[in-house]
Amino acid sequence: MLVIKNKMKFIRGILLIIIVLALAIWGLWLAISSLISIFSEDQDTNINTENENEPKQQTNSISNEATQVSSNVNVSNVNANIEVLQQWNLKLVNKDNSVNRDYVPELEEIDDGVMFDKRAISYLKDMINAMYKENITNVWVASAYRTYDRQEELFNNKVQYYKNEGNDQEEAEKLAQMLVQRPEMSEHNLGLAADFNKVDNDFEDTKAFAWLQKNAQDYGFILRYPKDKQDITGISYESWHWRYVGAEHAKVIKEKGFCLEEYIEYLKGTEEV
Ligand SMILES: [Zn+2]
């Protein structure tokens, strides 16, 4: 009986050990698996964070690059534009930007005492020749460079005309200014403006005008005082007055529908594009 009892004790002992071991192994497995899961979750989180970060970082780097590129462009544009704005052919003359009385460009004769800036005269000649080639021959430059004194004389004559009509000095000057620029405000002092034919708006109905509207920009010329820009230029529409600015600029001015004042602002970067 004792042997049997002992055997039973032994077996129970063995069973107990097996159960304890099993529990221990299970516990250990749980612990290991939870550790594994924690570790793998960590990895997932890491991957997720990385994934989330990656595009952000990419966006950041792209936007940084973009900022760099755009700021580079801006900076170089500003530098380039400052140089461009100082070019002789972009010289702005209007009520706010006067031309110095002493300014006399180097001149060359187009025809019969009509003078133009030497640096631009070939473009004017080429333009007129191109019109001739298309059988537009009823076109001539009536007036181009004017001295300060000549412009002053023209202005004073116009003022006198309005005074004779019964206006006082101030009123007469105001009226005259709509048609003839004050000497310090005239582009003709630059030698870069050409007045065609009879210097009136009948020019608008000529083949030459239609041709200029279409092609003048290729030769560097712009219609300086357009009908729809009178509030900006401060000058009445002048279909006959064409200004040399250079083809590079004239093409942009034409394409964007600017007047010269707007183009200068655009180059300065203050005009919204
Ligand atoms: Zn003119």
Boltz pocket constraint, residues with backbone or C-beta under 6 A from the ligand:
constraints:
  - pocket:
      binder: B
      contacts: [[A, 143], [A, 188], [A, 193], [A, 194], [A, 195], [A, 240], [A, 241], [A, 242]]
      max_distance: 6.0
